């Protein structure tokens, strides 16, 4: 099936704006990734089931828990639907969306540029209370990254105290429990190994991963 013209225009805009700053297209999809080893920015030019055009979704996906899929862990919808009507006007709008996505990706790089900055950013921007198992896990692991081992363990304990008992939640609790049994240096090594495994599950390319101070 031939690629629709509106998708070609989106891909052209993204290629012109995002590729020069190091982002990579995910296969032949409308998703672009800014891969930073243990986390990435995911940019999705999301189609509609009903109309030709695109939404824009931008967010951070953590790679420190082994699962097969990427998720918008911080951030998501950045723009209402842009409908394709005319080639020239739609390309102009697609370029504007790509520019907006680039600004977000570069801002994420700055916010995550050191362990302490990453910790501040994640603790400030992660939604969810003590009953949100992902929020507790992600807060705990970013504290571990910043060598704040005391708070890391507090958040990991919160993971165990979450009421959710679905199968996937039990797996997350087992993961947190295994970390709590380790001394700090071994916790860091365990997360490094988890990141490597997570990247393989997501079919991301091999790269050197630096986690922790």
Secondary structure, 3 states (H helix, E strand, C coil): CCCCHHHHHHHHHHHHHCHHHCCEECCCCCEEEEECCCEEEEEEEECCCCCCEEEEEEEEEECCCCCCCCCCCECCEEEEEEECCCHHHHHHHHHHHHHHHHHHHHHHHHHCCCHHHHHHHHHHHCCCCCCCHHHHHHHHHHHHHCCCHHHHHHHHHHHHHCCCCCHHHHHHHHHHHHHHCCCHHHHHHHHHHHHHHHHHHCCCCCCCCCCCC
